[in-house]
Amino acid sequence: SSALSIETSLNASGPGGERVVELRIEQPDPSRPVVRDGKVLVPEKFWTVQQTVAVPDGGSSEILLRFEQTLPPGTHQGTISILGSDALPVDDQRFFTVQVADRWRVLILHAPGVNPANLEFTLAPPGYEGYDLTVSPQSEIGTLDLGQFNAVFLLDPGPLAESDWGRLEKFAMEGGGVGVFLGSRALSGGVADASFVVPSARLILGGTLTFPWRKPENDLFVAPDNFSHSIFSGVRPVQSTLAWNRFPVRMFWGIETEFGAGAPGQVVASYSNGQPAILERVIGLGRSIVMTTPITEPARPEGRPSWNSLFAGSPVPAWLLVRGIGLYLVQARTETLNLMAGSPARLKNDVRVHPESYTIFTPDVDRPPAELGASRGEVRFAFTQFPGQYRLKGAREGPVIRGFSVNIEDSQTDLRRITTEQLDSILGEGNYRVARDQSEFERQQGTSRRGQEFYPMLLIVLGIVLGAETLLSNRFYGRSRAAPAMPNP
């Protein structure tokens, strides 16, 4: 139910000017792609949006293209193109694929006395319909079918049965996202409750909980030093304006991380004292995000100190951060539909709702459509050398159309001059010659093709040899003497 927005940039190498950029989205046609008379037919009707963009000489301009009409559920493919022509047409068009699905289904589990309002409002503020939220007490986890949700959030969880941690592990292994915001209810006698250190719990949490760290001076705060992770997608545009130190953290859980090859992970953000604040764990096809302090703290909790003030006042940093975590986790079950040339494609394929095999149509006109089967819950295709639209067509109670897009790397059409340092690193210092103008190029090209004349050098060598021979003959062979007269008998 939301508009499709695509951000990109238009770049000029040399003179700039105004150009028209067009967004085209294929209108669904269940009968295509199809082969007729040896030719692959694809959808021929499009929705279009055009925008005129002014680009400075040798510069770039940012573009925001919006398609306001509601797209029907399913896979949609399109292009962004520069209308007209220039000297390098190969980079005047980019391909894309988007998947329109139903609203993300999210389960929010909370311990007794924990208010889930902060998370509910953050994920689904008034007027936003991207989420279908189900809020339940933590005690009901065993009665719910987790497989129907995209993500499960645990708010300040109390002790959980080992079987419940196992269900969360299975949910993540199958591609779900698990978010855990730890707080006071994990305590037992000043340390972590024993239920939080069972193997399944450690797998979800990314390590072993130890004990809470206390910092009541209000001088500790979440301090991200790298905003490249996807959970910071909303933070990046305004990162320089956010005052994280205005929202102190007074208590947080210490954790001994246990990342490994079987279940890799990372610390996504730390506190200002260097201790982990947010951790990510890859679990099978899914992942978990763990925050070591809660997002549900009231200003004055009854019978204990408040762990933080993340949502006090105008909590823009926490709101953007938690919203980013939510978007990242609900998309754990989605796949990458936009690839660079040469990158293998992997599409998740649940045989309960998807076909077991497809016919794949590639942009390579010399490659005929081929059969492609699913294996271990995935469809894989490795031959993505050609840029363009890759289309998969299967059948399950009717046609099923899926696909992905492939583009060439920007570096392959970068016309900026290469530097001497880059040439040395690629070819090796002294292994090449550089021509800086046309005449020098022609001279070096002629030398390379025909070689150099050897006759002038041969005459010089012969002159040297002749002079040396004359010198040596005068030195070793002196003037001959007259023979003595023989006496007469």
C-alpha positions in Angstrom: 0.0 0.0 0.0 3.0 2.3 -0.1 4.5 4.3 -3.0 7.6 3.0 -4.8 10.5 5.4 -4.2 13.9 5.0 -5.9 16.9 7.2 -5.1 19.7 7.4 -7.6 22.1 9.9 -9.1 22.8 11.3 -12.6 26.5 11.8 -13.3 28.2 13.8 -16.1 31.7 13.2 -17.3 32.6 16.4 -19.0 29.9 19.0 -20.1 26.6 18.8 -18.1 23.2 20.0 -19.0 19.5 18.9 -18.7 18.5 15.3 -19.3 15.1 13.5 -19.0 15.2 10.5 -16.7 12.4 7.9 -17.2 11.2 5.3 -14.7 9.4 2.4 -16.4 7.7 -0.5 -14.6 6.4 -3.5 -16.5 2.7 -4.0 -16.2 2.0 -7.6 -15.1 1.2 -10.1 -17.9 0.8 -13.7 -16.5 1.2 -15.1 -20.1 4.7 -13.8 -20.5 7.5 -14.5 -20.8 6.8 -17.0 -23.5 8.6 -18.3 -26.6 6.8 -17.9 -29.9 8.4 -18.6 -33.3 11.8 -19.0 -31.6 11.6 -15.5 -30.0 11.1 -14.7 -26.3 8.2 -12.3 -25.7 8.1 -10.2 -22.6 5.5 -7.7 -21.2 5.1 -4.7 -23.6 3.0 -2.4 -21.4 4.6 -0.1 -18.9 3.8 2.5 -16.2 6.1 5.5 -16.6 7.4 8.4 -14.6 9.6 11.1 -16.1 11.8 13.8 -14.5 14.0 16.5 -15.9 17.3 16.7 -14.2 20.0 19.4 -14.5 23.6 18.2 -14.0 26.6 20.5 -13.6 29.7 20.1 -15.7 31.6 17.1 -14.4 29.2 16.8 -11.5 26.2 14.8 -10.4 22.6 15.4 -9.3 20.6 13.3 -6.9 17.2 12.0 -8.1 14.1 10.8 -6.3 11.7 8.9 -8.5 8.3 8.1 -7.0 5.6 5.9 -8.4 2.5 6.8 -6.4 0.1 4.2 -7.8 -0.3 1.1 -5.6 1.5 -1.9 -7.2 -0.3 -5.3 -7.0 1.4 -8.0 -5.0 4.1 -9.9 -6.8 7.4 -9.4 -8.6 7.8 -6.2 -10.6 10.7 -5.4 -13.0 11.6 -2.0 -14.5 14.3 0.3 -15.7 15.6 3.8 -15.1 16.9 5.3 -18.3 18.4 8.6 -19.6 16.4 9.6 -22.7 18.4 10.6 -25.7 21.9 9.5 -26.6 25.5 10.1 -25.6 28.9 8.7 -26.5 28.6 5.8 -24.0 25.1 4.3 -24.2 25.9 1.2 -22.1 25.5 3.1 -18.8 22.4 5.1 -19.8 20.1 2.4 -18.4 19.8 0.5 -15.1 17.5 -2.5 -14.3 15.7 -3.2 -11.1 13.4 -5.7 -9.5 11.1 -5.1 -6.5 8.8 -7.5 -4.6 5.4 -6.3 -3.4 4.2 -8.4 -0.5 1.5 -8.3 2.1 2.2 -6.3 5.3 5.0 -7.6 7.5 3.7 -9.8 10.2 5.4 -9.2 13.5 5.0 -10.9 16.9 5.8 -8.8 20.0 6.3 -10.8 23.2 6.5 -8.9 26.5 7.1 -10.0 30.1 4.5 -9.1 32.8 4.6 -5.3 33.6 6.4 -4.4 30.4 4.7 -1.9 28.2 5.1 -2.6 24.4 3.8 0.9 23.4 7.2 2.3 22.4 7.9 -0.5 19.9 4.3 -0.5 18.6 4.4 3.2 17.9 7.9 3.0 16.4 7.1 0.3 14.0 3.6 1.4 13.1 3.0 5.1 13.7 -0.4 6.5 12.8 -1.0 6.3 9.0 1.7 3.7 8.3 0.4 0.3 7.2 3.5 -1.6 6.6 3.2 -3.9 9.7 0.6 -6.3 11.0 1.4 -6.4 14.7 0.4 -9.2 17.1 1.1 -8.4 20.8 1.1 -11.2 23.3 2.4 -12.0 26.8 5.7 -13.8 26.8 4.0 -16.8 28.5 2.0 -17.5 25.3 5.0 -18.2 23.1 4.4 -21.9 23.2 0.8 -21.6 21.9 1.7 -19.5 18.8 2.7 -20.6 15.3 6.0 -18.6 14.9 6.2 -19.6 11.2 3.5 -17.2 10.2 5.5 -14.2 11.3 8.4 -12.4 9.6 9.9 -11.3 12.9 9.6 -11.9 16.7 10.5 -9.3 19.3 11.1 -10.0 23.0 10.8 -7.0 25.2 12.7 -7.2 28.5 12.1 -11.0 28.5 12.0 -12.9 31.8 13.1 -16.6 32.1 12.2 -18.8 29.2 11.9 -22.5 29.0 14.7 -24.2 27.0 12.1 -25.5 24.6 11.0 -21.9 23.9 14.5 -20.8 23.1 14.7 -23.9 20.8 11.5 -22.7 19.0 13.1 -19.3 18.5 16.3 -20.9 17.2 14.2 -23.0 14.7 12.3 -19.9 13.6 15.6 -18.1 12.9 17.2 -21.1 11.2 14.2 -21.1 8.7 14.7 -17.4 7.8 13.0 -15.5 10.6 14.3 -12.4 12.4 14.5 -12.3 16.2 14.9 -9.1 18.1 15.7 -9.2 21.8 15.8 -6.1 24.1 17.3 -7.2 27.4 16.5 -5.7 30.7 15.9 -6.2 34.4 13.8 -9.3 34.1 16.7 -11.5 33.0 18.3 -11.0 36.5 18.5 -13.6 39.1 20.5 -13.0 42.2 22.5 -10.2 40.6 23.5 -12.3 37.5 21.8 -13.7 34.4 19.1 -16.2 35.1 20.2 -19.8 34.3 17.6 -20.0 31.4 19.5 -17.3 29.5 22.7 -19.4 29.3 21.4 -22.6 27.8 22.8 -23.3 24.3 19.8 -22.1 22.3 19.7 -18.9 24.3 23.4 -18.2 23.8 22.9 -18.8 20.1 20.1 -16.3 19.8 21.9 -13.7 22.1 25.3 -14.1 20.5 27.1 -15.1 23.7 26.8 -15.6 27.4 25.2 -13.0 29.6 27.3 -12.2 32.7 25.9 -9.4 34.9 24.5 -5.9 34.5 27.0 -3.0 34.3 25.9 0.1 36.3 26.8 3.6 35.3 24.5 6.0 37.3 26.5 9.2 36.5 24.5 9.7 33.2 27.7 9.9 31.2 27.2 6.7 29.3 25.3 6.5 26.0 25.0 4.5 22.8 27.9 5.7 20.6 27.8 4.2 17.0 31.1 4.8 15.2 30.2 3.1 11.9 26.8 3.7 10.3 27.2 1.2 7.4 24.9 -1.5 8.8 21.4 -1.6 7.5 19.8 -0.9 10.9 21.2 2.7 10.5 19.5 3.3 7.2 17.3 6.0 8.8 20.1 7.4 10.9 22.7 8.0 8.1 21.0 11.0 6.5 20.9 12.9 9.9 23.8 11.3 11.8 25.7 14.5 12.3 22.7 16.2 14.0 21.8 13.4 16.5 22.9 14.0 20.1 23.2 10.4 21.5 24.7 11.7 24.7 21.4 13.4 25.7 19.9 9.9 26.2 22.0 8.3 28.9 22.2 4.5 29.6 22.6 3.7 33.3 22.5 -0.1 33.2 23.2 -2.6 30.5 24.0 -6.3 30.3 27.6 -7.5 29.9 28.0 -10.3 27.4 30.8 -12.6 26.4 30.4 -12.9 22.7 30.7 -16.4 21.1 30.8 -15.7 17.4 32.1 -18.5 15.2 32.1 -20.0 11.7 28.9 -22.0 12.3 27.0 -18.9 13.6 28.9 -15.7 12.6 28.1 -12.4 14.2 29.3 -8.9 15.0 29.0 -6.1 17.4 27.0 -3.5 15.4 27.3 -0.7 18.0 28.9 0.0 21.3 28.5 2.2 24.3 30.7 5.2 24.9 32.8 2.9 27.1 33.4 0.4 24.3 31.1 -2.3 25.7 28.6 -4.0 23.2 25.3 -2.2 22.9 23.9 -4.0 19.8 24.9 -7.4 18.5 23.9 -9.3 15.4 24.0 -13.1 14.9 23.4 -15.0 11.7 21.4 -18.1 12.4 20.8 -20.4 9.5 18.7 -18.5 6.9 17.8 -15.8 9.5 19.4 -13.6 12.1 19.0 -12.0 15.5 19.6 -8.5 16.8 20.2 -8.1 20.5 20.2 -4.8 22.4 21.8 -5.1 25.9 19.5 -2.4 27.4 15.7 -2.2 27.1 13.5 0.1 25.1 10.5 -0.2 27.5 11.8 1.6 30.5 9.4 3.9 32.4 10.8 7.2 33.8 10.4 6.0 37.4 10.2 2.2 37.7 8.7 0.9 40.9 11.2 -0.7 43.3 14.3 -0.4 41.0 16.4 2.2 39.2 15.7 3.0 35.5 18.1 1.4 33.1 18.1 4.2 30.5 16.4 7.3 29.1 16.4 6.2 25.5 12.8 7.2 24.9 12.7 10.3 27.2 11.9 13.7 25.8 12.2 13.8 22.0 13.9 10.4 21.4 14.8 10.8 17.7 18.0 8.7 17.9 16.2 5.7 19.6 13.2 6.0 17.3 15.3 5.9 14.1 17.5 3.1 15.5 14.7 0.8 16.6 12.8 1.5 13.4 15.9 0.4 11.5 16.2 -2.8 13.6 12.6 -3.6 12.8 13.0 -3.1 9.1 16.1 -5.2 9.1 14.6 -8.1 10.9 11.3 -8.4 9.0 13.3 -8.6 5.8 15.4 -11.5 7.0 13.3 -13.8 4.9 13.6 -11.6 1.7 16.2 -12.1 -0.9 18.5 -9.9 -3.0 16.8 -9.2 -6.2 19.3 -6.7 -7.7 22.7 -8.0 -8.4 26.0 -7.0 -10.1 27.0 -8.9 -13.2 28.7 -12.2 -12.3 27.1 -12.5 -8.9 25.2 -15.7 -8.3 21.4 -15.3 -7.7 19.8 -17.1 -4.8 16.0 -16.9 -4.3 14.2 -18.5 -1.3 11.7 -21.1 -2.5 9.2 -22.4 0.1 7.6 -25.4 -1.8 4.5 -24.9 0.3 3.7 -21.8 -1.7 6.2 -21.8 -4.6 6.7 -24.2 -7.5 9.4 -26.8 -7.3 10.8 -25.8 -10.7 10.9 -22.9 -13.1 11.8 -21.9 -16.7 14.4 -19.2 -16.6 14.6 -16.6 -19.4 17.8 -14.5 -19.5 18.7 -11.3 -21.4 21.3 -13.4 -23.4 19.6 -13.8 -26.7 21.9 -16.7 -27.5 20.9 -18.7 -24.4 17.6 -20.5 -24.8 15.2 -20.8 -21.8 16.3 -23.5 -19.4 14.7 -25.5 -16.6 15.7 -24.5 -13.1 14.8 -26.7 -10.1 14.7 -25.7 -6.4 17.0 -27.4 -3.9 17.1 -27.1 -0.1 14.6 -24.3 -0.1 16.4 -22.2 -2.7 16.5 -21.5 -6.4 20.1 -20.8 -7.6 21.4 -19.4 -10.9 25.1 -18.6 -11.5 25.2 -17.4 -15.1 24.6 -13.7 -14.6 27.2 -12.2 -16.9 24.7 -10.3 -19.0 23.0 -7.2 -17.6 19.2 -7.1 -17.8 16.1 -8.8 -16.5 16.2 -12.4 -15.6 12.7 -13.9 -15.4 11.5 -17.1 -13.8 8.2 -18.7 -14.8 6.6 -21.6 -12.9 3.2 -23.0 -12.2 1.2 -23.6 -9.0 -2.5 -23.3 -9.4 -1.7 -20.9 -12.2 1.4 -19.0 -13.5 4.0 -17.9 -11.0 6.3 -15.1 -12.2 9.5 -14.3 -10.3 12.8 -12.7 -11.3 15.8 -10.6 -10.5 17.9 -7.9 -12.2 21.6 -7.7 -13.1 23.6 -4.5 -13.7 27.2 -3.8 -14.6 29.5 -2.3 -12.0 29.8 1.5 -12.1 33.6 1.1 -12.3 33.3 -0.5 -15.7 32.0 2.7 -17.2 34.2 5.1 -15.2 35.9 7.4 -17.8 38.2 9.2 -15.3 41.9 8.9 -16.2 43.7 6.1 -14.4 46.6 7.3 -12.2 50.2 6.2 -12.4 49.9 4.5 -9.0 46.9 2.4 -10.3 48.9 1.4 -13.4 51.8 0.3 -11.3 49.6 -1.8 -9.1 47.9 -3.5 -12.1 50.8 -3.9 -14.6 53.9 -3.5 -12.5 56.2 -0.6 -12.5 58.3 -0.3 -15.7 56.2 -2.8 -17.6 54.3 -0.3 -19.7 54.7 3.0 -21.6 52.4 6.0 -21.5 51.6 8.2 -24.5 50.4 11.6 -23.5 49.4 13.0 -27.0 48.5 11.8 -30.4 52.0 12.0 -31.9 53.6 10.2 -29.1 50.9 7.5 -29.3 51.5 7.1 -33.0 55.3 6.9 -32.5 55.1 4.3 -29.8 52.5 2.4 -31.7 54.7 2.3 -34.8 57.7 1.2 -32.7 55.6 -1.6 -31.2 54.4 -2.8 -34.5 57.4 -2.5 -36.8 60.3 -2.4 -34.4 63.3 -0.1 -34.7 65.8 0.0 -37.7 69.0 -2.0 -36.9 71.1 -0.9 -39.9 72.4 2.4 -38.5 73.5 0.7 -35.4 75.1 -2.1 -37.4 77.3 0.4 -39.4 78.5 1.9 -36.1 79.4 -1.5 -34.8 81.2 -2.4 -38.0 83.3 0.8 -37.8 84.3 0.0 -34.2 85.3 -3.6 -35.2 87.4 -2.3 -38.2 89.2 0.3 -36.1 90.0 -2.3 -33.4 91.3 -4.8 -36.0 93.7 -2.1 -37.5 95.0 -1.2 -34.1 95.7 -4.8 -33.1 97.4 -5.7 -36.4 99.8 -2.7 -36.0 100.6 -3.8 -32.5 101.4 -7.5 -33.1 102.8 -7.5 -36.6 105.9 -5.2 -37.0 107.7 -4.1 -40.3 109.6 -7.1 -41.9 113.5 -7.1 -42.0 115.8 -7.8 -45.1 117.3 -11.3 -45.2 121.2 -11.5 -44.9 123.3 -12.2 -48.1 124.3 -15.7 -48.7 128.2 -16.2 -49.2 129.4 -17.5 -52.5 130.9 -20.8 -52.5 
